[in-house]
Amino acid sequence: MRLVLKLASLVVLVCSVHELGAQDLTPRAYVITPLHSNAVTVAGSFYDGDINFNGALPVSDAKGTYSIPIFSYYHSFGFFGRSANVVASLPYAVGNFNGTVAGAGTNLYRSGLVDSIFRLSVNLKGGPAMSPRDYMKWKQKVLLGVSLKVLAPTGQYDPTKLINWGTNRWSFKPEFGYSQRWKNLQLDGYAGVWFFTTNTDFWSRNIYYAGTRSQTQNPIGSFEGHLSYEAKPRLWASLDGNYWFGGKTSINGVQNPITQQANSRIGGTVSFPISKRQSLKFSYSNGTYIRFGGNYQNVTAAWQYSWLGKPK
């Protein structure tokens, strides 16, 4: 029974890691750039904190410490006369997790690829597709846009093992974005929903369970807001916050209602240029209310190199 409790606790612990997608804090996600803009970003995120099981398991002192370096590529283009862009990201993770179950300590180390991320964004109002010359004359007022983020099951996954960085499922997040600017102040707000396919081979075909079983998760709704101040082009700072809810999980159709989430985070971001084509960005966030899942402090540092491509 002690071994089963340890394993069950790690199931919930790692689920809290995979829920990081719902915890996004990304200011200026619907920013408009000229046609054929490109950017490469190398970021490193460090997470450290506790895991709240909300009474679902007899686990105490559950903690996680891990880092996620991410390589991303951004490209803008025109879509029926509107500004649009696509981003592709490849994360890698290294982490340690531990907790006390029935008086005994449990420790875990994992490193490997995390599920890759793809995002398509299209402006609906206020941001036409523009050449660099036209963009220099353009002033932002109200922007409305939509996006679709996709997490592909390319992360490290072994169905015979309980703990994996990959999720062995597809995840989709349609989102609506709003952005408005008043001189140096900018307000951004997003509303979206995460949808998940079924993991059809969850912790199966091993000494604990000879057959194959499935894991499902209810949708997760999310709201995100940012208020930023721009001192000069590419030099800005923002106050960031979010709230997400839902996401009950089920194994072979048996749902655990205690896994319902109702969580929020708050933080800040600062970005500044270091050359014509390079910039640095730093952010910090922490949980303000965590009903279920990881309550992590997060520090992220990113370097970006951008350039304009030639029109075809």
PEGI-V793000 format. One record per pair of residues at least 24 apart in sequence whose ideal C-beta (glycine too) atoms are under 10 Angstrom apart, sorted by the first residue. I is the first residue (numbers start at 0). J is the second residue. Records with the same first field share a line. If there is no record, write none. Layout:
BEGIN
I->J / J
END
This chain:
BEGIN
0->101
1->100 / 101 / 102 / 103 / 105
2->100 / 101 / 103 / 105 / 207
3->100 / 207
4->56 / 57 / 58 / 100 / 101 / 103 / 105
5->56 / 58 / 98 / 99 / 100 / 101 / 103 / 104 / 105 / 107 / 161
6->100 / 105 / 161 / 162 / 202 / 207
7->52 / 55 / 56 / 57 / 58 / 100 / 161
8->50 / 52 / 55 / 56 / 57 / 58 / 59 / 61 / 96 / 98 / 99 / 100 / 101 / 105
9->56 / 58 / 61 / 96 / 97 / 98 / 100 / 105 / 107 / 161 / 162
10->56 / 161 / 162 / 201 / 202 / 214 / 248 / 250
11->50 / 51 / 52 / 53 / 55 / 56 / 58 / 61 / 98 / 248 / 255 / 257 / 258 / 291 / 292
12->50 / 52 / 56 / 58 / 61 / 62 / 63 / 96 / 97 / 98 / 105 / 107 / 161 / 162 / 292 / 293
13->50 / 63 / 94 / 96 / 107 / 109 / 161 / 162 / 163 / 164 / 166 / 293
14->50 / 166 / 214 / 216 / 246 / 248 / 258 / 291 / 292 / 293
15->48 / 49 / 50 / 51 / 52 / 61 / 63 / 96 / 258 / 260 / 262 / 289 / 291 / 292 / 293 / 294 / 295
16->46 / 50 / 63 / 65 / 67 / 92 / 94 / 96 / 109 / 113 / 162 / 163 / 164 / 166 / 292 / 293 / 295
17->113 / 114 / 150 / 154 / 163 / 164 / 165 / 166 / 168 / 170 / 195 / 216 / 292 / 293
18->193 / 216 / 219 / 243 / 246 / 260 / 262 / 291 / 292 / 293
19->44 / 46 / 65 / 67 / 90 / 92 / 113 / 292 / 293 / 295 / 297
20->113 / 114 / 116 / 148 / 150 / 166 / 170 / 172 / 193 / 195 / 219 / 221 / 243
21->170 / 172 / 191 / 193 / 219 / 220 / 221 / 241 / 242 / 243 / 244 / 245 / 246 / 260 / 262 / 264 / 292
22->46 / 221 / 223 / 241 / 243 / 262 / 263 / 264 / 284 / 286 / 289 / 292 / 293 / 295 / 297
23->148 / 172 / 174 / 189 / 191 / 221 / 223 / 239 / 241 / 243 / 264 / 284
24->223 / 224 / 225 / 237 / 239 / 240 / 241 / 264 / 265 / 266 / 267 / 268 / 282 / 283 / 284 / 297 / 299
25->118 / 187 / 189 / 223 / 225 / 239 / 241 / 268 / 282
26->178 / 185 / 187 / 223 / 224 / 225 / 226 / 227 / 235 / 236 / 237 / 238 / 239 / 266 / 267 / 268 / 270 / 280 / 282
27->178 / 185 / 187 / 225 / 227 / 229 / 235 / 237 / 268 / 270
28->86 / 118 / 120 / 144 / 146 / 148 / 174 / 176 / 178 / 187 / 189 / 223 / 225
29->82 / 84 / 120 / 121 / 122 / 123 / 125 / 126 / 142 / 143 / 144 / 145 / 146 / 174 / 175 / 176 / 177 / 178 / 187 / 188 / 189
30->75 / 82 / 84 / 120 / 122 / 126 / 139 / 142 / 144 / 178 / 185 / 187
31->75 / 81 / 82 / 83 / 84 / 122 / 125 / 126 / 127 / 128 / 129 / 134 / 137 / 139 / 142 / 144 / 178
32->73 / 74 / 75 / 82 / 84 / 126 / 129 / 131 / 134 / 305 / 307
33->75 / 82 / 128 / 129 / 130 / 131 / 132 / 133 / 134 / 135 / 137 / 307 / 308
34->75 / 76 / 77 / 82 / 83 / 128 / 129 / 130 / 131 / 133 / 134 / 307 / 308 / 310
35->74 / 75 / 76 / 77 / 130 / 131 / 306 / 307 / 308 / 309 / 310 / 311
36->73 / 74 / 75 / 76 / 82 / 84 / 131 / 134 / 305 / 306 / 307 / 308
37->72 / 73 / 74 / 75 / 84 / 304 / 305 / 306 / 307 / 308
38->71 / 72 / 73 / 74 / 75 / 84 / 86 / 276 / 278 / 303 / 304 / 305 / 306
39->70 / 71 / 72 / 73 / 302 / 303 / 304 / 305 / 306
40->69 / 70 / 71 / 72 / 73 / 86 / 88 / 278 / 280 / 301 / 302 / 303 / 304 / 305
41->68 / 69 / 70 / 71 / 300 / 301 / 302 / 303 / 304
42->67 / 68 / 69 / 70 / 71 / 88 / 90 / 280 / 282 / 299 / 300 / 301 / 302 / 303
43->67 / 68 / 69 / 298 / 299 / 300 / 301 / 302
44->68 / 69 / 90 / 92 / 282 / 295 / 297 / 298 / 299 / 300 / 301
45->295 / 296 / 297 / 298 / 299 / 300
46->92 / 94 / 284 / 293 / 295 / 296 / 297 / 298 / 299
47->94 / 295 / 296 / 297 / 298
48->285 / 286 / 289 / 293 / 294 / 295 / 296 / 297
49->98 / 286 / 289 / 293 / 294 / 295 / 296
50->96 / 98 / 289 / 291 / 292 / 293 / 294 / 295
51->262 / 286 / 289 / 290 / 291 / 292 / 293 / 294
52->98 / 257 / 258 / 291 / 292
53->257 / 258 / 259 / 260 / 261 / 289 / 290 / 291 / 292
54->257 / 291
55->255 / 256 / 257 / 258 / 291
56->98 / 100 / 257
57->99 / 100 / 101 / 102
58->98 / 99 / 100 / 101 / 105
59->98 / 99 / 100 / 101 / 102
60->97 / 98 / 99 / 100 / 104
61->96 / 97 / 98 / 99 / 100 / 105 / 293 / 294
62->95 / 96 / 97 / 98 / 293 / 294 / 295
63->94 / 95 / 96 / 97 / 98 / 107 / 293 / 294 / 295
64->93 / 94 / 95 / 96 / 97 / 295
65->92 / 93 / 94 / 95 / 96 / 108 / 109 / 110 / 164 / 295
66->91 / 92 / 93 / 94 / 110 / 298
67->91 / 92 / 93 / 94 / 113 / 164 / 297 / 299
68->92 / 93
69->113 / 116 / 299 / 301
71->116 / 118 / 301 / 303
73->118 / 303 / 305
74->308
75->120 / 128 / 129 / 307 / 308
76->121 / 128 / 308
77->127 / 128 / 129 / 130
78->119 / 120 / 121 / 122 / 128
79->121 / 128
80->122 / 127 / 128
81->121 / 122 / 123 / 124 / 125 / 126 / 127 / 128 / 144
82->120 / 121 / 122 / 123 / 125 / 126 / 127 / 128 / 129 / 134 / 142 / 144
83->119 / 120 / 121 / 122 / 126 / 128 / 144 / 146
84->118 / 119 / 120 / 121 / 122 / 144 / 146
85->117 / 118 / 119 / 120 / 121 / 146
86->116 / 117 / 118 / 119 / 120 / 146 / 148
87->115 / 116 / 117 / 118 / 151
88->113 / 114 / 115 / 116 / 117 / 118 / 148 / 150
89->113 / 114 / 115 / 116 / 153
90->114 / 115 / 116 / 150 / 154 / 164
91->154 / 155 / 164
92->154 / 155 / 164 / 165
93->164
94->164
96->162 / 293
107->161 / 162
108->162
109->155 / 160 / 162 / 163 / 164
110->155 / 164
111->154 / 155 / 156 / 157 / 163 / 164 / 165
112->153 / 154 / 155 / 156 / 164 / 165
113->150 / 153 / 154 / 155 / 163 / 164 / 165 / 166
114->149 / 150 / 151 / 152 / 153 / 154 / 155 / 156 / 164 / 165 / 166 / 167 / 168 / 169 / 170
115->149 / 150 / 151 / 152 / 153 / 154 / 165
116->148 / 149 / 150 / 151 / 153 / 170 / 172
117->147 / 148 / 149 / 150 / 151
118->146 / 147 / 148 / 149 / 150 / 172 / 174
119->145 / 146 / 147 / 148 / 149
120->144 / 145 / 146 / 147 / 148 / 174 / 176
121->145 / 146 / 147
122->146 / 176 / 178
123->175 / 176
124->177
125->177 / 178 / 179 / 180
126->178
130->307 / 310
131->307 / 310
134->307
138->180 / 182
139->178 / 179 / 180 / 181 / 185
140->178 / 179 / 180 / 181
141->177 / 178 / 179 / 180
142->176 / 177 / 178 / 179 / 180 / 185 / 187
143->175 / 176 / 177 / 178 / 179
144->174 / 175 / 176 / 177 / 178 / 189
145->173 / 174 / 175 / 176 / 191
146->172 / 173 / 174 / 175 / 176 / 189 / 191
147->171 / 172 / 173 / 174 / 191
148->172 / 173 / 174 / 191 / 193
150->193 / 195
152->196 / 198
156->198 / 200
157->200 / 202 / 205
158->198 / 199 / 200 / 201 / 202 / 203 / 204 / 205 / 211 / 212
159->200 / 202 / 203 / 204 / 205 / 206 / 207 / 208
160->202 / 205
161->201 / 202 / 205 / 207
162->202
163->198 / 201 / 202
165->198
166->195 / 196 / 198 / 201 / 214 / 216
167->196 / 197 / 198 / 199 / 200 / 201 / 214
168->195 / 196 / 197 / 198 / 199 / 200 / 201 / 213 / 214 / 215 / 216
169->194 / 195 / 196 / 197 / 198
170->194 / 195 / 196 / 216 / 219
171->195 / 196 / 218
172->218 / 219 / 221
174->221 / 223
176->223
177->224
178->225 / 227
180->227 / 229
182->228 / 229
183->227 / 228 / 229 / 230 / 231 / 235
184->226 / 227 / 228 / 229
185->225 / 226 / 227 / 228 / 229 / 235 / 237
186->224 / 225 / 226 / 227 / 237
187->223 / 224 / 225 / 226 / 227 / 237 / 239
188->222 / 223 / 224 / 225 / 226
189->221 / 222 / 223 / 224 / 225 / 241
190->220 / 221 / 222 / 223 / 224
191->219 / 220 / 221 / 222 / 223 / 243
192->218 / 219 / 220 / 221 / 243 / 245
193->217 / 218 / 219 / 220 / 221 / 243 / 245 / 246
194->218 / 219
195->219 / 246 / 248
197->249
198->250
201->250 / 251
202->250
210->251
211->251
212->250 / 251 / 252
213->249 / 250 / 251 / 252
214->248 / 249 / 250 / 251
215->247 / 248 / 249 / 250 / 251 / 252 / 254
216->245 / 246 / 247 / 248 / 249 / 254 / 258
217->245 / 246 / 247 / 248 / 249 / 254 / 258 / 259 / 260
218->244 / 245 / 246 / 247
219->243 / 244 / 245 / 246 / 247 / 260 / 262
220->244 / 245 / 246 / 260
221->245 / 262
222->263
223->264
224->265
225->266 / 267 / 268
227->267 / 268 / 269 / 270
229->270
230->271
231->271 / 272
232->272
233->270 / 271 / 272 / 273 / 275 / 277 / 278 / 303 / 305
234->269 / 270 / 271 / 272 / 278
235->268 / 269 / 270 / 271 / 280
236->267 / 268 / 269 / 270 / 271 / 281
237->266 / 267 / 268 / 269 / 270 / 282
238->265 / 266 / 267 / 268
239->264 / 265 / 266 / 267 / 268 / 282 / 283 / 284
240->264 / 265 / 266 / 267 / 284 / 287
241->265 / 266 / 284 / 287
242->287 / 288
243->292
244->290
246->291 / 292
247->291
257->290 / 291
258->290 / 291 / 292
259->290 / 291
260->289 / 290 / 291 / 292
261->288 / 289 / 290 / 291 / 292
262->286 / 287 / 288 / 289 / 290 / 291 / 292 / 293 / 294
263->287 / 288 / 289 / 290
264->288 / 289 / 294 / 295 / 296 / 297
266->296 / 297 / 298 / 299
268->299 / 301
270->301 / 303
272->303
273->302 / 303
274->304
275->305 / 306
276->303 / 304 / 305 / 306 / 307
277->302 / 303 / 304 / 305
278->302 / 303 / 304 / 305
279->303
END
